[in-house]
Amino acid sequence: MSPRKLSSTGGISLGAIALFAVVTLGALVLSASFLSPKSDSVAQPMRFSHKAHFEDATCETCHLYVMELASAGTPSLEDCVDCHDNTLSENAEDQLEEKKLEKYAEEDTEIPWIHLPRLTADIYFSHRMHAGLGEKPLECKNCHGDIGKSETLPQERQIAFTMSFCVDCHEKRQASNDCLMCHR
């Protein structure tokens, strides 16, 4: 038998190295764009104060499905109008926002809130599983920070939803870290 010659790459083909580099680069770009701590700043259609609403409501008052479904839900125009019909604030800035709400109501058009944060399509997250079930349900602030004290809607992500953020929380709470629990 004649001795085998090793390639200069130690037996690994250049094609395999190139494939590894492309996959690694793709994963980095994807994770940077979808799981980064901050997203591009967005302009919401209206000013909204969680702080003001927390005086008379809870998260569940407006996010009706937080305990029942994967998505917490966004209040419908009807939900907003139920509380704000014929209200007149003393603050001029608030009156401008009330006019915007009146216009949406007159046009029977839902308020086009921009949802933050978005997770990649391969990630499954359920508000019900995190906030509605179990012996130790999470509080909204565990993932959304002190949103209840916020005078405005966030314009960008407040917390980095990285894999380590989720894994660390699962470990602290003794929840499963099985890949298929979150990755589809």
Z-matrix of the N, CA and C atoms (Angstrom, degrees):
N
C 1 1.451
C 2 1.514 1 109.68
N 3 1.285 2 115.69 1 137.75
C 4 1.460 3 117.80 2 177.60
C 5 1.513 4 109.43 3 -89.09
N 6 1.332 5 117.24 4 145.74
C 7 1.464 6 120.16 5 -179.58
C 8 1.523 7 111.22 6 -64.48
N 9 1.349 8 116.13 7 144.08
C 10 1.480 9 121.23 8 179.04
C 11 1.506 10 109.42 9 -79.80
N 12 1.280 11 114.97 10 141.48
C 13 1.461 12 120.65 11 175.90
C 14 1.520 13 109.36 12 -90.25
N 15 1.296 14 117.57 13 130.95
C 16 1.463 15 121.22 14 175.82
C 17 1.518 16 109.15 15 -86.92
N 18 1.301 17 115.83 16 142.70
C 19 1.458 18 118.35 17 175.49
C 20 1.522 19 108.79 18 -73.61
N 21 1.308 20 115.49 19 166.90
C 22 1.469 21 119.94 20 -178.62
C 23 1.525 22 112.23 21 -66.76
N 24 1.303 23 117.47 22 -12.06
C 25 1.467 24 120.65 23 179.28
C 26 1.517 25 111.99 24 -98.02
N 27 1.323 26 117.30 25 13.56
C 28 1.453 27 120.08 26 177.20
C 29 1.515 28 112.79 27 74.85
N 30 1.312 29 118.68 28 27.41
C 31 1.448 30 121.31 29 177.70
C 32 1.518 31 113.95 30 96.03
N 33 1.304 32 118.09 31 -6.05
C 34 1.456 33 121.47 32 179.14
C 35 1.520 34 107.76 33 -96.45
N 36 1.300 35 117.16 34 128.34
C 37 1.461 36 119.68 35 -177.73
C 38 1.520 37 110.95 36 -72.20
N 39 1.300 38 114.82 37 153.05
C 40 1.467 39 119.95 38 177.84
C 41 1.527 40 110.65 39 -63.51
N 42 1.320 41 116.89 40 -31.81
C 43 1.466 42 120.81 41 177.63
C 44 1.524 43 111.39 42 -62.70
N 45 1.334 44 116.36 43 -41.26
C 46 1.466 45 120.27 44 178.71
C 47 1.517 46 110.81 45 -65.44
N 48 1.327 47 116.95 46 -39.15
C 49 1.462 48 121.00 47 178.30
C 50 1.527 49 110.03 48 -64.94
N 51 1.333 50 115.89 49 -43.80
C 52 1.469 51 120.16 50 179.52
C 53 1.532 52 110.57 51 -63.34
N 54 1.328 53 116.96 52 -43.38
C 55 1.465 54 120.79 53 178.89
C 56 1.522 55 110.80 54 -61.14
N 57 1.333 56 116.68 55 -45.41
C 58 1.459 57 121.10 56 177.71
C 59 1.525 58 110.76 57 -58.50
N 60 1.324 59 117.55 58 -43.93
C 61 1.464 60 121.94 59 -179.38
C 62 1.526 61 111.17 60 -63.52
N 63 1.330 62 116.97 61 -42.65
C 64 1.466 63 120.72 62 -179.61
C 65 1.527 64 110.71 63 -65.91
N 66 1.338 65 117.05 64 -44.89
C 67 1.468 66 120.85 65 179.84
C 68 1.527 67 110.44 66 -64.02
N 69 1.324 68 117.36 67 -43.65
C 70 1.466 69 121.15 68 179.66
C 71 1.520 70 111.03 69 -63.03
N 72 1.328 71 116.87 70 -46.45
C 73 1.461 72 120.89 71 179.10
C 74 1.526 73 110.72 72 -61.95
N 75 1.335 74 116.43 73 -43.14
C 76 1.464 75 120.15 74 178.51
C 77 1.513 76 111.85 75 -60.51
N 78 1.333 77 116.75 76 -43.08
C 79 1.468 78 120.81 77 178.88
C 80 1.519 79 111.20 78 -63.51
N 81 1.313 80 117.39 79 -40.06
C 82 1.469 81 120.82 80 178.89
C 83 1.517 82 111.45 81 -64.68
N 84 1.332 83 116.40 82 -44.72
C 85 1.470 84 120.30 83 179.55
C 86 1.516 85 110.00 84 -63.28
N 87 1.330 86 116.90 85 -45.32
C 88 1.466 87 121.14 86 -179.68
C 89 1.513 88 111.52 87 -61.66
N 90 1.324 89 117.24 88 -46.89
C 91 1.463 90 119.31 89 -178.82
C 92 1.516 91 111.33 90 -68.28
N 93 1.312 92 118.16 91 -33.58
C 94 1.461 93 120.47 92 178.86
C 95 1.517 94 110.96 93 -68.14
N 96 1.332 95 117.13 94 -36.87
C 97 1.456 96 119.15 95 -176.45
C 98 1.518 97 113.35 96 -81.68
N 99 1.333 98 118.78 97 -30.70
C 100 1.460 99 120.25 98 -175.67
C 101 1.514 100 114.91 99 -106.43
N 102 1.301 101 117.94 100 -23.24
C 103 1.456 102 119.56 101 -176.03
C 104 1.512 103 111.98 102 -117.90
N 105 1.308 104 117.33 103 16.69
C 106 1.461 105 120.04 104 -179.48
C 107 1.517 106 109.90 105 -72.42
N 108 1.342 107 117.26 106 156.99
C 109 1.455 108 119.70 107 -177.39
C 110 1.514 109 113.30 108 -63.09
N 111 1.282 110 117.66 109 -31.68
C 112 1.459 111 120.79 110 -177.91
C 113 1.521 112 108.73 111 -125.64
N 114 1.292 113 117.01 112 148.27
C 115 1.452 114 121.05 113 173.75
C 116 1.515 115 107.22 114 -111.76
N 117 1.313 116 115.09 115 174.97
C 118 1.458 117 117.70 116 175.61
C 119 1.519 118 108.44 117 -60.42
N 120 1.307 119 116.11 118 141.93
C 121 1.450 120 120.98 119 -179.64
C 122 1.530 121 109.58 120 -65.69
N 123 1.320 122 116.33 121 138.98
C 124 1.458 123 121.43 122 -179.78
C 125 1.524 124 109.69 123 -123.21
N 126 1.308 125 115.37 124 154.51
C 127 1.462 126 120.69 125 176.24
C 128 1.521 127 108.24 126 -103.12
N 129 1.322 128 116.24 127 121.72
C 130 1.461 129 121.19 128 177.60
C 131 1.537 130 108.99 129 -78.83
N 132 1.322 131 117.87 130 155.43
C 133 1.468 132 120.50 131 -177.14
C 134 1.526 133 114.47 132 -69.90
N 135 1.325 134 115.86 133 -21.64
C 136 1.467 135 120.85 134 -179.57
C 137 1.516 136 108.88 135 -146.00
N 138 1.313 137 115.38 136 156.95
C 139 1.458 138 119.84 137 171.28
C 140 1.525 139 107.25 138 -76.94
N 141 1.314 140 116.21 139 141.54
C 142 1.459 141 120.73 140 -179.55
C 143 1.515 142 108.22 141 -145.32
N 144 1.318 143 116.79 142 130.45
C 145 1.457 144 121.82 143 179.88
C 146 1.525 145 109.93 144 -111.00
N 147 1.342 146 115.63 145 110.17
C 148 1.461 147 118.69 146 173.25
C 149 1.532 148 109.51 147 -63.10
N 150 1.328 149 116.12 148 -36.19
C 151 1.466 150 120.38 149 -178.49
C 152 1.532 151 110.73 150 -58.96
N 153 1.323 152 117.06 151 -47.89
C 154 1.468 153 120.53 152 179.88
C 155 1.528 154 111.20 153 -63.45
N 156 1.316 155 117.14 154 -39.83
C 157 1.458 156 120.46 155 -179.04
C 158 1.530 157 112.00 156 -71.69
N 159 1.328 158 117.17 157 -29.16
C 160 1.463 159 120.63 158 179.54
C 161 1.530 160 112.25 159 -68.72
N 162 1.322 161 117.16 160 -13.34
C 163 1.466 162 119.79 161 176.78
C 164 1.526 163 110.51 162 -66.90
N 165 1.354 164 115.98 163 -32.11
C 166 1.466 165 120.19 164 -176.39
C 167 1.527 166 114.33 165 -122.52
N 168 1.332 167 117.74 166 -1.00
C 169 1.465 168 119.75 167 -173.05
C 170 1.528 169 111.21 168 -143.71
N 171 1.322 170 114.82 169 170.13
C 172 1.465 171 121.80 170 173.83
C 173 1.524 172 107.60 171 -116.40
N 174 1.316 173 117.21 172 174.76
C 175 1.470 174 120.73 173 176.90
C 176 1.531 175 110.39 174 -54.92
N 177 1.339 176 115.64 175 -43.06
C 178 1.455 177 121.19 176 -175.26
C 179 1.526 178 113.32 177 -68.64
N 180 1.330 179 117.67 178 -18.81
C 181 1.463 180 120.57 179 178.93
C 182 1.524 181 110.32 180 -63.11
N 183 1.315 182 116.92 181 -41.46
C 184 1.466 183 121.37 182 -177.18
C 185 1.526 184 112.82 183 -102.84
N 186 1.323 185 117.32 184 -33.65
C 187 1.466 186 121.78 185 178.60
C 188 1.529 187 106.71 186 -98.27
N 189 1.326 188 113.88 187 78.28
C 190 1.461 189 122.27 188 -167.27
C 191 1.517 190 115.64 189 -60.71
N 192 1.331 191 118.16 190 -25.89
C 193 1.460 192 120.12 191 -170.81
C 194 1.518 193 113.86 192 -105.18
N 195 1.333 194 117.40 193 8.64
C 196 1.467 195 120.57 194 -174.95
C 197 1.525 196 112.61 195 -56.97
N 198 1.299 197 118.37 196 -32.25
C 199 1.467 198 121.11 197 -178.80
C 200 1.524 199 112.97 198 -93.98
N 201 1.336 200 117.32 199 -7.46
C 202 1.457 201 120.08 200 -172.67
C 203 1.526 202 115.57 201 -116.86
N 204 1.332 203 117.47 202 -31.48
C 205 1.466 204 120.66 203 -172.77
C 206 1.525 205 111.74 204 -126.54
N 207 1.310 206 115.11 205 172.98
C 208 1.464 207 120.16 206 176.67
C 209 1.527 208 110.17 207 -63.98
N 210 1.323 209 116.47 208 -42.93
C 211 1.462 210 121.20 209 178.87
C 212 1.521 211 109.70 210 -92.13
N 213 1.321 212 116.21 211 136.53
C 214 1.466 213 120.05 212 179.49
C 215 1.517 214 111.80 213 -69.72
N 216 1.317 215 116.43 214 -25.22
C 217 1.458 216 121.26 215 -179.16
C 218 1.516 217 112.04 216 88.46
N 219 1.297 218 115.20 217 154.41
C 220 1.454 219 123.25 218 177.01
C 221 1.517 220 106.60 219 -115.89
N 222 1.327 221 117.92 220 138.71
C 223 1.468 222 118.00 221 -179.48
C 224 1.520 223 111.36 222 -59.51
N 225 1.293 224 115.29 223 139.35
C 226 1.463 225 120.31 224 177.44
C 227 1.527 226 108.71 225 -78.55
N 228 1.298 227 115.33 226 164.88
C 229 1.464 228 120.77 227 175.85
C 230 1.525 229 109.92 228 -56.13
N 231 1.325 230 116.39 229 -41.19
C 232 1.462 231 121.35 230 179.25
C 233 1.531 232 111.23 231 -59.41
N 234 1.348 233 116.77 232 -41.12
C 235 1.466 234 120.35 233 178.11
C 236 1.524 235 110.58 234 -61.25
N 237 1.336 236 116.61 235 -43.51
C 238 1.469 237 120.33 236 -179.49
C 239 1.530 238 110.94 237 -64.91
N 240 1.323 239 115.46 238 -45.11
C 241 1.473 240 120.50 239 -176.97
C 242 1.530 241 110.63 240 -67.07
N 243 1.330 242 117.72 241 -32.85
C 244 1.472 243 120.02 242 178.17
C 245 1.524 244 111.14 243 -54.83
N 246 1.319 245 116.64 244 -39.53
C 247 1.471 246 120.22 245 -179.54
C 248 1.525 247 112.88 246 -90.32
N 249 1.314 248 116.63 247 -29.64
C 250 1.463 249 119.67 248 -171.53
C 251 1.525 250 114.32 249 -106.33
N 252 1.293 251 119.30 250 8.06
C 253 1.461 252 121.59 251 179.41
C 254 1.530 253 109.94 252 -63.21
N 255 1.309 254 115.78 253 125.60
C 256 1.468 255 123.47 254 178.21
C 257 1.527 256 114.03 255 62.01
N 258 1.308 257 117.23 256 27.36
C 259 1.464 258 118.70 257 175.49
C 260 1.522 259 108.69 258 -86.44
N 261 1.291 260 115.65 259 150.29
C 262 1.457 261 120.70 260 176.79
C 263 1.524 262 108.01 261 -141.12
N 264 1.300 263 114.43 262 109.60
C 265 1.457 264 120.13 263 179.69
C 266 1.510 265 110.61 264 -78.33
N 267 1.310 266 114.76 265 156.44
C 268 1.463 267 119.66 266 175.79
C 269 1.516 268 110.90 267 -80.58
N 270 1.323 269 116.90 268 -29.73
C 271 1.450 270 122.95 269 -178.40
C 272 1.536 271 109.91 270 -74.63
N 273 1.338 272 117.03 271 127.30
C 274 1.466 273 121.96 272 -177.64
C 275 1.531 274 111.78 273 -61.44
N 276 1.332 275 116.34 274 -37.77
C 277 1.471 276 120.25 275 179.35
C 278 1.533 277 110.74 276 -64.70
N 279 1.337 278 116.32 277 -39.41
C 280 1.460 279 120.54 278 177.33
C 281 1.525 280 111.39 279 -67.04
N 282 1.331 281 116.70 280 -36.01
C 283 1.459 282 120.52 281 178.62
C 284 1.534 283 111.17 282 -62.73
N 285 1.334 284 116.89 283 -36.47
C 286 1.466 285 120.17 284 176.82
C 287 1.526 286 110.74 285 -63.27
N 288 1.321 287 116.33 286 -39.96
C 289 1.466 288 120.47 287 178.84
C 290 1.527 289 110.27 288 -68.44
N 291 1.321 290 117.16 289 -37.32
C 292 1.465 291 120.48 290 177.21
C 293 1.526 292 110.81 291 -63.38
N 294 1.327 293 116.87 292 -35.72
C 295 1.475 294 120.71 293 176.64
C 296 1.532 295 110.04 294 -63.88
N 297 1.341 296 116.89 295 -39.64
C 298 1.471 297 119.97 296 177.57
C 299 1.524 298 110.08 297 -62.61
N 300 1.332 299 116.91 298 -42.95
C 301 1.461 300 120.85 299 178.86
C 302 1.531 301 110.25 300 -62.91
N 303 1.334 302 116.94 301 -42.68
C 304 1.469 303 121.11 302 177.59
C 305 1.521 304 111.24 303 -59.22
N 306 1.340 305 116.28 304 -40.00
C 307 1.470 306 120.40 305 -179.56
C 308 1.531 307 110.23 306 -65.48
N 309 1.339 308 117.23 307 -44.93
C 310 1.464 309 119.34 308 176.83
C 311 1.530 310 110.18 309 -59.34
N 312 1.338 311 116.91 310 -39.92
C 313 1.465 312 120.85 311 -179.63
C 314 1.529 313 111.05 312 -66.79
N 315 1.336 314 117.05 313 -43.75
C 316 1.467 315 120.91 314 179.42
C 317 1.528 316 110.93 315 -61.66
N 318 1.337 317 116.18 316 -38.28
C 319 1.470 318 121.06 317 -178.93
C 320 1.527 319 111.87 318 -86.58
N 321 1.332 320 116.60 319 -3.51
C 322 1.458 321 122.76 320 -177.27
C 323 1.535 322 110.82 321 50.57
N 324 1.332 323 114.25 322 48.80
C 325 1.457 324 122.54 323 -177.74
C 326 1.528 325 109.31 324 -119.58
N 327 1.326 326 115.38 325 128.64
C 328 1.462 327 119.30 326 177.44
C 329 1.527 328 110.28 327 -62.66
N 330 1.299 329 116.52 328 148.15
C 331 1.463 330 121.73 329 177.71
C 332 1.538 331 107.52 330 -72.19
N 333 1.319 332 118.56 331 124.21
C 334 1.472 333 121.14 332 -175.42
C 335 1.531 334 113.24 333 -82.78
N 336 1.329 335 116.23 334 65.47
C 337 1.459 336 119.96 335 178.90
C 338 1.520 337 110.28 336 -60.86
N 339 1.300 338 116.79 337 144.51
C 340 1.460 339 121.68 338 176.32
C 341 1.519 340 106.94 339 -98.55
N 342 1.322 341 115.83 340 120.18
C 343 1.466 342 121.55 341 -174.18
C 344 1.520 343 111.73 342 -82.87
N 345 1.312 344 115.40 343 132.45
C 346 1.463 345 122.86 344 174.16
C 347 1.510 346 107.48 345 -129.67
N 348 1.278 347 120.92 346 146.17
C 349 1.456 348 127.66 347 -13.61
C 350 1.515 349 110.60 348 -88.78
N 351 1.278 350 115.51 349 163.47
C 352 1.460 351 121.90 350 174.18
C 353 1.525 352 107.91 351 -105.27
N 354 1.297 353 116.99 352 139.03
C 355 1.450 354 121.82 353 174.88
C 356 1.522 355 108.13 354 -103.41
N 357 1.311 356 117.02 355 161.67
C 358 1.456 357 120.04 356 178.96
C 359 1.524 358 109.67 357 -65.86
N 360 1.322 359 116.29 358 157.94
C 361 1.464 360 121.85 359 -175.05
C 362 1.521 361 112.72 360 -62.74
N 363 1.324 362 117.94 361 -23.24
C 364 1.462 363 120.28 362 -178.66
C 365 1.528 364 113.20 363 -84.33
N 366 1.327 365 116.85 364 -3.40
C 367 1.466 366 121.03 365 -179.74
C 368 1.526 367 109.23 366 -99.90
N 369 1.336 368 115.91 367 129.42
C 370 1.453 369 120.78 368 175.43
C 371 1.525 370 107.98 369 -106.54
N 372 1.314 371 115.60 370 127.07
C 373 1.457 372 121.29 371 177.08
C 374 1.515 373 107.96 372 -132.66
N 375 1.322 374 117.08 373 134.75
C 376 1.451 375 121.70 374 179.13
C 377 1.523 376 109.91 375 -123.63
N 378 1.335 377 115.88 376 119.96
C 379 1.464 378 119.24 377 174.01
C 380 1.529 379 109.63 378 -60.59
N 381 1.313 380 116.34 379 -39.41
C 382 1.470 381 120.33 380 -179.16
C 383 1.527 382 110.68 381 -58.26
N 384 1.332 383 116.77 382 -44.65
C 385 1.468 384 120.37 383 -178.35
C 386 1.527 385 111.97 384 -68.02
N 387 1.319 386 117.19 385 -30.02
C 388 1.459 387 120.49 386 -176.39
C 389 1.533 388 113.13 387 -93.28
N 390 1.319 389 117.40 388 -35.42
C 391 1.469 390 120.11 389 -174.80
C 392 1.523 391 113.66 390 -110.53
N 393 1.318 392 116.61 391 -22.07
C 394 1.454 393 118.70 392 -172.40
C 395 1.510 394 116.18 393 -105.31
N 396 1.332 395 118.05 394 -17.20
C 397 1.457 396 120.51 395 -175.83
C 398 1.519 397 111.21 396 -123.46
N 399 1.279 398 114.98 397 170.59
C 400 1.459 399 120.79 398 174.01
C 401 1.512 400 113.14 399 89.77
N 402 1.321 401 113.38 400 169.29
C 403 1.457 402 119.97 401 -179.96
C 404 1.515 403 112.22 402 -73.61
N 405 1.326 404 116.30 403 -30.61
C 406 1.461 405 121.04 404 -177.53
C 407 1.534 406 110.19 405 -126.84
N 408 1.322 407 118.82 406 73.32
C 409 1.465 408 118.96 407 179.89
C 410 1.527 409 110.72 408 -63.56
N 411 1.319 410 115.37 409 147.50
C 412 1.457 411 120.52 410 179.01
C 413 1.521 412 110.73 411 -74.67
N 414 1.303 413 115.74 412 151.28
C 415 1.459 414 120.75 413 170.12
C 416 1.522 415 107.10 414 -87.93
N 417 1.306 416 117.37 415 154.03
C 418 1.467 417 121.42 416 -179.27
C 419 1.527 418 111.28 417 -53.43
N 420 1.332 419 116.92 418 -39.20
C 421 1.463 420 120.56 419 -175.41
C 422 1.526 421 113.28 420 -66.15
N 423 1.352 422 118.34 421 -16.75
C 424 1.457 423 119.70 422 177.05
C 425 1.530 424 111.48 423 -59.85
N 426 1.314 425 116.35 424 -35.48
C 427 1.467 426 120.72 425 -179.93
C 428 1.522 427 113.10 426 -112.04
N 429 1.321 428 117.26 427 -25.54
C 430 1.459 429 120.76 428 -175.63
C 431 1.523 430 113.19 429 -104.76
N 432 1.328 431 118.24 430 6.01
C 433 1.456 432 121.20 431 179.95
C 434 1.525 433 110.53 432 65.49
N 435 1.313 434 116.01 433 -156.92
C 436 1.471 435 121.17 434 -179.07
C 437 1.529 436 111.49 435 -85.79
N 438 1.326 437 115.76 436 52.25
C 439 1.473 438 121.02 437 -177.62
C 440 1.527 439 110.94 438 -59.71
N 441 1.323 440 117.91 439 -30.16
C 442 1.462 441 121.67 440 -179.64
C 443 1.515 442 113.74 441 -66.23
N 444 1.324 443 117.52 442 -14.83
C 445 1.463 444 122.19 443 178.20
C 446 1.526 445 112.03 444 -101.57
N 447 1.325 446 116.35 445 0.32
C 448 1.461 447 121.77 446 -174.48
C 449 1.526 448 112.08 447 -79.86
N 450 1.322 449 115.69 448 132.97
C 451 1.475 450 121.56 449 177.36
C 452 1.528 451 111.82 450 -82.67
N 453 1.335 452 116.78 451 -19.09
C 454 1.464 453 120.96 452 -179.60
C 455 1.523 454 109.27 453 -134.83
N 456 1.325 455 116.19 454 162.31
C 457 1.458 456 119.88 455 174.30
C 458 1.515 457 108.81 456 -70.89
N 459 1.312 458 117.78 457 147.53
C 460 1.459 459 118.73 458 178.77
C 461 1.523 460 110.85 459 -63.44
N 462 1.303 461 115.27 460 141.69
C 463 1.458 462 121.19 461 177.70
C 464 1.522 463 110.96 462 -96.17
N 465 1.323 464 116.08 463 -11.22
C 466 1.457 465 122.35 464 178.38
C 467 1.517 466 108.32 465 -154.34
N 468 1.313 467 116.19 466 169.04
C 469 1.463 468 120.52 467 179.59
C 470 1.516 469 110.18 468 -59.32
N 471 1.313 470 116.08 469 138.52
C 472 1.459 471 121.24 470 -179.82
C 473 1.520 472 112.25 471 -95.49
N 474 1.306 473 117.07 472 -26.09
C 475 1.460 474 123.09 473 -177.53
C 476 1.516 475 108.25 474 -130.36
N 477 1.328 476 116.52 475 140.91
C 478 1.457 477 121.35 476 177.90
C 479 1.527 478 109.33 477 -77.70
N 480 1.314 479 117.57 478 110.37
C 481 1.459 480 121.41 479 177.45
C 482 1.526 481 108.26 480 -87.10
N 483 1.312 482 114.73 481 73.99
C 484 1.455 483 121.17 482 177.73
C 485 1.515 484 108.73 483 -95.21
N 486 1.305 485 115.49 484 167.02
C 487 1.454 486 119.29 485 178.36
C 488 1.529 487 110.07 486 -61.52
N 489 1.335 488 117.15 487 -39.33
C 490 1.464 489 119.24 488 -179.30
C 491 1.532 490 111.33 489 -66.23
N 492 1.339 491 117.98 490 -33.47
C 493 1.471 492 121.26 491 176.53
C 494 1.529 493 109.33 492 -59.18
N 495 1.332 494 115.93 493 -47.99
C 496 1.462 495 120.68 494 -177.71
C 497 1.528 496 111.74 495 -70.74
N 498 1.335 497 116.81 496 -44.98
C 499 1.467 498 120.66 497 -179.43
C 500 1.523 499 110.56 498 -61.32
N 501 1.327 500 117.64 499 -43.84
C 502 1.469 501 121.02 500 178.45
C 503 1.528 502 111.15 501 -59.03
N 504 1.315 503 116.63 502 -44.01
C 505 1.467 504 120.67 503 179.56
C 506 1.531 505 110.03 504 -64.52
N 507 1.340 506 117.08 505 -44.77
C 508 1.465 507 120.44 506 178.74
C 509 1.523 508 110.60 507 -59.42
N 510 1.340 509 117.14 508 -41.81
C 511 1.469 510 120.18 509 -179.99
C 512 1.526 511 110.95 510 -65.13
N 513 1.328 512 117.57 511 -43.38
C 514 1.466 513 121.01 512 179.76
C 515 1.530 514 111.55 513 -62.07
N 516 1.319 515 116.13 514 -34.91
C 517 1.462 516 121.04 515 -175.67
C 518 1.533 517 112.32 516 -97.18
N 519 1.324 518 116.03 517 3.66
C 520 1.460 519 122.89 518 -178.64
C 521 1.530 520 111.86 519 56.82
N 522 1.324 521 115.25 520 41.06
C 523 1.457 522 121.89 521 176.54
C 524 1.534 523 108.34 522 -96.12
N 525 1.289 524 116.56 523 159.64
C 526 1.465 525 121.15 524 -177.77
C 527 1.524 526 111.43 525 -62.99
N 528 1.323 527 115.13 526 140.26
C 529 1.457 528 121.25 527 172.58
C 530 1.525 529 110.04 528 -112.70
N 531 1.335 530 116.41 529 21.83
C 532 1.457 531 120.85 530 175.80
C 533 1.524 532 107.75 531 -61.44
N 534 1.309 533 116.83 532 130.00
C 535 1.475 534 122.39 533 -175.74
C 536 1.531 535 112.35 534 -52.13
N 537 1.357 536 116.04 535 -41.18
C 538 1.457 537 119.73 536 -174.79
C 539 1.524 538 113.79 537 -73.68
N 540 1.323 539 117.63 538 -6.80
C 541 1.467 540 120.18 539 174.82
C 542 1.531 541 110.01 540 -67.25
N 543 1.317 542 117.01 541 -33.64
C 544 1.465 543 121.18 542 -174.90
C 545 1.533 544 113.66 543 -119.60
N 546 1.323 545 117.36 544 -29.22
C 547 1.470 546 121.27 545 -176.36
C 548 1.517 547 110.70 546 -99.30
N 549 1.329 548 115.81 547 126.17
C 550 1.480 549 121.42 548 -178.18
C 551 1.496 550 110.06 549 -112.39
